[in-house]
Amino acid sequence: MEAPLPAMSFRTRPFTDRCDRIRRRGDHALIGVSTNNSYFSAERLTVLVHWAQEHFRAVDIVCADLHIDTVLCAEGGDPGDVGRRSRRRVTDVRRRIRKAVHAASSDGPQPGDHLLSDFQDNPAYQRLRADIDKALREDREFANACRDMIRLHLLGKPQAVGDTNAAISSVGDDPADAVESEQVRAGLQYLGSELPFFVDTPSILGVPSSVSCYHMFTPILGPLRLRKTGLRAADNQAFLAVTPADVPTNPCHTGRPEDTGSSAPGRPGGFVQDDPAPRDRHAARPTHGQPGGERD
């Protein structure tokens, strides 16, 4: 007999109105899991998978397994040991993911279980990665947002509110500056491998539309979703913050992002709402194609 699921409900916050419309379509949910984030316990992943099965007709989980060793080296890890540590991290996270997949509801869509490295030969992934590398070189707003994300999530150095578009400090005589710059460079390799799924999951996985489900919004969402020029997320790519209902919402994270302007910082935004009614998982899948002509 299967163990009963822990009681848990979720609060959802679409990043923009377009994201909310895509969420309501219920085509596909993507759950991205990093190896250095204790948020994704086996229990929480299991309940999150059940929630996704109730609201979407397809669910995929992707474990970010690329360039972990690069980041560990930049953090001062022993080059002879980082490979073993990287593999151990991935093994631990995959064990949690597989436990959640094994405990998935038999009445819902079977969740896909992937490594990020599984997609390196995927033509859509390769095309998106080339676009991202070009944007990192030439698109200052996007590159700065990526650095902000690295500082926040990898280095644990969030910037002050109102300073999310500031570039990383230039390297001076302080050795700490050089160390941080090396860590950011390593972080860009790690983040760059994840970004194709932020830009266009539907083209990689062949789904009509997709909702990236994470427990917070990140700085890169501003450039990808709110501006009208530069590298942007596909029209059928949505972002949804999904957090346990018993976790207090940070007051700084509840304001709607601005829908116009090319310098939107991408700080967490969106309106808090209750979960919608579960999607009919047995309804016919929509045909492929991107919605066009809509405002975010």
Beta strands, then each sheet from edge to edge (+ up, - down):
strand 1: 10-14
strand 2: 29-33
strand 3: 59-63
strand 4: 112-115
strand 5: 210-214
strand 6: 237-244
sheet 1: 1+ 6- 5- 2- 3- 4-
end
